[in-house]
Amino acid sequence: MSELILFNKPFRVMSQFTDDQGRATLADYIKISGIYPAGRLDYDSEGLMALTDDGKLQSAISHPQAKRSKTYWVQVDGDIDEAALAQLRRGVDLKDGPTLPAEAQRIEEPKDLWPRQPPVRYRANIPTSWLQLTITEGRNRQVRRMTAAVGFPTLRLVRAAIGDWQLGDLPPGQYRRVSLSSDELKQLIPPPRPASRPGQKRGAKKRYSSGAGKGRPAAAGRRGRVGK
């Protein structure tokens, strides 16, 4: 049976098991062999990650075509307003193209959210605010770029959910195992496409020469003619 691990990645931890610069990695927290991250989470972001030992499940969770939703709690610099939230909902123009529409709403600071170490900088004359943002893309540092594009730079970013999997009360640096039923796996992993015949493009039809009998493929030869 496929193994699925949900992990609460702390701040300033790499979302991989090795690092040639000596930074903290998943290996400092997860002592399970044969599992790999299904997607990434930035070094300076926190929250939910999924890991698995099943390559097909890993692809189904992390592949961009899967359009699996990811929900974030975002603390931004400034008092975010409805106009900025509306922009996020419509989609934002970034250097690598417009984003898909997102779900965005202002929230209070999430209850029981752990303190970050080191803490977010505090400036008495500039307020901060929180929003919940749900996207279905996975571009590099996308959430940070989106909030900056509408005038509210991200100060703290916590992933709260991947699809239906919730961070819940999982403490930073801890993980839990998730049991997936066969029906859940079928929903997550799409069935394979029918294989094409060797040397034949998908959907391609056989061609027949004018001199060939019905149902007989044309004989091989230069420009479709029979050789000498």
C-alpha positions in Angstrom: 0.0 0.0 0.0 1.2 3.5 -0.8 2.6 5.5 2.1 1.6 9.2 2.5 3.3 11.4 5.0 2.0 14.9 5.9 4.7 17.1 7.4 4.6 20.6 9.0 7.8 22.2 7.6 9.4 24.7 9.9 10.7 28.1 8.7 14.2 27.9 7.1 14.1 24.2 6.3 14.9 22.9 2.8 12.0 20.9 1.3 14.5 18.1 0.3 16.6 15.6 2.1 20.1 16.9 1.3 21.7 20.3 1.0 25.3 21.1 0.0 25.2 24.4 1.9 24.6 22.9 5.3 21.1 24.2 5.8 18.4 22.2 7.7 16.6 19.6 5.6 13.8 17.1 5.8 16.3 14.5 7.0 16.6 16.4 10.3 13.0 15.6 11.0 11.9 12.6 9.0 13.7 9.3 9.5 11.8 7.2 7.0 13.6 5.7 4.0 12.3 5.6 0.5 9.9 8.6 0.6 10.2 11.7 -1.5 8.5 15.1 -1.5 5.4 15.5 -3.7 6.0 19.2 -4.5 8.1 21.9 -2.9 7.8 24.6 -0.2 10.2 27.5 -0.2 13.0 27.6 2.4 11.4 30.7 4.0 7.9 29.4 4.0 6.2 27.1 6.6 3.5 24.5 6.7 2.1 21.5 5.0 4.1 19.2 2.8 3.2 15.8 1.4 5.7 13.0 0.9 5.2 9.5 -0.5 7.0 6.3 -1.5 4.7 6.0 -4.6 6.0 7.6 -7.8 2.6 7.7 -9.4 1.1 9.3 -6.3 3.9 11.8 -6.1 3.3 12.9 -9.7 -0.5 13.0 -9.2 -0.1 15.4 -6.2 2.6 17.6 -7.6 2.3 17.7 -11.4 1.0 21.2 -12.6 -1.6 19.5 -14.8 -3.2 18.0 -11.7 -4.3 21.6 -10.7 -4.5 20.4 -7.1 -5.5 23.3 -4.9 -3.2 24.6 -2.2 -4.4 27.0 0.6 -2.1 29.5 2.3 -2.3 31.8 5.3 -0.4 34.9 4.3 0.7 37.8 6.6 1.3 40.9 4.4 2.8 44.3 5.0 0.0 46.8 5.2 -3.8 46.7 5.7 -5.0 44.7 2.7 -8.2 46.0 1.2 -11.0 44.6 -0.9 -9.6 46.1 -4.1 -6.4 44.1 -3.7 -8.4 40.9 -2.8 -10.5 41.4 -5.9 -7.4 41.6 -8.1 -6.1 38.3 -6.6 -9.5 36.7 -7.3 -9.4 37.8 -11.0 -5.8 36.8 -11.5 -2.6 38.9 -11.4 -0.2 39.7 -14.2 3.3 38.4 -13.4 6.5 38.4 -15.5 5.8 34.8 -16.5 2.2 35.5 -17.4 -1.1 36.0 -15.8 -2.1 33.8 -12.9 -5.3 31.8 -12.8 -8.1 33.2 -10.6 -7.6 32.5 -6.9 -9.8 32.3 -3.9 -8.8 35.2 -1.6 -10.3 36.5 1.7 -9.2 38.5 4.6 -8.9 36.6 7.9 -7.8 37.2 11.4 -4.5 35.8 12.5 -5.0 32.0 12.5 -5.9 30.7 16.0 -3.1 28.8 17.8 -0.6 29.6 15.0 2.9 29.0 16.4 5.4 31.8 16.8 8.0 32.0 14.1 11.7 31.9 14.9 13.0 34.5 14.2 9.8 36.5 14.4 8.5 38.7 11.6 9.9 42.2 11.8 7.6 44.7 13.6 7.2 48.3 12.6 4.9 50.3 14.9 3.8 52.8 12.1 2.9 50.1 9.5 0.2 47.6 10.2 0.1 44.0 9.0 -2.9 41.9 8.0 -3.7 38.3 7.1 -5.4 36.7 4.2 -6.3 33.2 3.1 -5.3 32.4 -0.5 -6.1 29.3 -2.5 -4.4 28.7 -5.8 -4.2 25.8 -8.3 -0.8 26.6 -9.8 2.7 25.9 -8.5 4.9 28.6 -10.0 8.2 29.6 -8.3 7.4 31.9 -5.2 4.0 32.5 -6.7 2.1 33.6 -3.6 4.8 36.1 -2.7 4.8 37.6 -6.2 1.0 37.8 -6.3 0.7 39.8 -3.1 3.6 42.0 -4.1 1.9 42.7 -7.4 -1.2 44.0 -5.7 0.9 46.2 -3.3 1.1 44.1 -0.2 4.4 42.2 0.2 4.3 38.9 2.0 5.9 38.8 5.5 5.0 35.3 6.5 3.6 32.4 4.5 2.1 29.2 5.9 0.6 26.5 3.7 -2.5 25.3 5.5 -3.9 22.7 3.1 -3.1 20.6 0.0 -6.5 19.6 -1.6 -8.5 18.0 1.2 -5.4 17.4 3.5 -5.3 19.9 6.3 -2.5 21.1 8.5 -4.8 21.0 11.5 -3.0 20.9 14.8 0.2 19.3 13.5 3.1 21.0 15.3 6.1 22.4 13.3 8.7 19.7 12.6 6.2 16.8 13.2 4.5 14.5 10.7 1.6 12.1 10.5 0.9 9.1 8.4 -2.2 9.0 6.2 -3.9 5.8 5.2 -5.3 5.9 1.7 -8.1 3.5 0.6 -8.0 1.9 -2.8 -10.9 4.2 -3.8 -9.0 7.3 -2.7 -5.9 6.2 -4.7 -8.1 5.7 -7.8 -9.4 9.2 -7.4 -5.9 10.6 -6.9 -4.1 8.6 -9.7 -5.7 8.8 -13.1 -5.8 5.6 -15.1 -3.1 5.2 -17.8 -3.9 6.2 -21.3 -4.0 3.3 -23.9 -0.6 2.7 -25.4 -0.1 3.4 -29.1 1.3 0.7 -31.4 5.1 0.9 -31.9 5.9 3.4 -34.7 2.3 4.6 -34.9 1.2 8.0 -33.7 -1.8 8.1 -31.4 -4.9 8.4 -33.5 -3.0 7.9 -36.8 -4.7 5.8 -39.5 -3.1 3.3 -41.9 -2.7 4.5 -45.5 -3.3 2.3 -48.5 -1.9 2.6 -52.0 -4.2 3.0 -54.9 -3.1 -0.4 -56.2 -3.4 -2.2 -53.0 -6.5 -4.3 -52.3 -9.0 -3.2 -49.7 -7.6 -3.7 -46.2 -4.0 -4.3 -47.5 -1.3 -1.8 -46.3 0.7 -0.2 -49.1 4.0 -1.9 -49.9 7.1 -0.3 -48.5 9.3 1.6 -50.9 10.6 5.0 -51.9 7.7 7.5 -52.1 5.3 4.6 -51.6 6.2 2.7 -54.8 7.2 -0.9 -54.9 11.0 -1.3 -55.3 12.7 -2.7 -58.4 
